[in-house]
Amino acid sequence: MSAYALLARAWGAEVRGWDRARTPYLEQLEGIDVEISDEPSGPPDGWEAFVSTAFAGRIPGKTRAELLAELVSLRDSIVVAGAHGKTTTSSMIAFCLERLGRDPAWLIGADVPQLGGNAGTGEGWLVVEGDESDRTIAELRPRIAVVTNVDLDHHATFGSRAEVAELFDGWLASVPAVVRGEELPPYDGPLAIAGAHNRRNAASALAALELAGVSREEAIGVLAEFRGAARRLEHRGDAGSVAVYDDYAHHPAEIAATLDALRNGEGGRLLVLFQPHLYSRTRHLARELADSLAAADIVAVTDVYPAREESIEGVTGKLVVDALADRRPGMLVGWTPSVEDGVRFLVDLVQAGDRVVTIGAGDVDRAAGALLETLG
């Protein structure tokens, strides 16, 4: 919502807002009055209110999705969707347009360090990372649409992969120009970010840029300089000789891509700290990981930093290695660690040259910082 606020103001709207707590996202809203309180006082008379999903039903107003649909309708837009890779692909597109002087605007679901944040307010193309998780992407009407891939991810919304494909097919039928990433060969040119998945993302980005009037030759020269969005293999620091990374992947395919990219780099063992995105999927994800990582160089796959203390089928949300026990003997099955225990566990395991990657959502973000502080 903070990104939407920035763009709406840049395009001529008078903007103010409310939030329950002050977050880093509010720091970029200089000059916009944001009320911080447990309950909002309500918008002034004559103002149009838009409410984030987190407060839907509590506060009257239109939805976040309706605001995004309005913003997309006001500008020539490129919307990027797909189960995996949409953050990186939309970042690549915005980065190339910006570096080539095309003055884009962008709304991306992660900070892009080389672009200075998750939102841009230029006068050119609007690049948007779409969201199929609640089906609201179907309301967006861009000139160019990109679907990086089709996969079943958001189980609370979709019952099968076929449902996901049906949503995308219906949406794309109303879009003038379409890129389907799964139909493209991976990009084989110079690229600063590792991993086969990023070569597929680059292929989608280049196809979209060509549709937007950027020649492939122009785009390739700039794309080589792109170093990634903060949500994909963010390097938090180096504690002595132990490199620590952070990744927000929560689907087995995304996790496999992350680990593949790390294995292709230099360094020793991988220690993986994993937290599931949805606790109802803890055991399901653990079993899938047991199959896909059976021969991998994984020291441990654990969930040490839970966002909440829910019990799901006997799993507290603190440890997912029970389903891996037969593949990884001696992995402390049944242990219920505290944050402090978890940090000590990680510190005891890491060795010189090791790389630690934290994968997940929520409080797992604390893992990299805690580990660096302890090892430092």
Order of alpha helices (4+ residues) and beta strands (2+ residues): alpha-beta-beta-beta-beta-alpha-beta-alpha-beta-beta-beta-beta-alpha-beta-alpha-alpha-beta-beta-alpha-beta-alpha-beta-alpha-beta-alpha
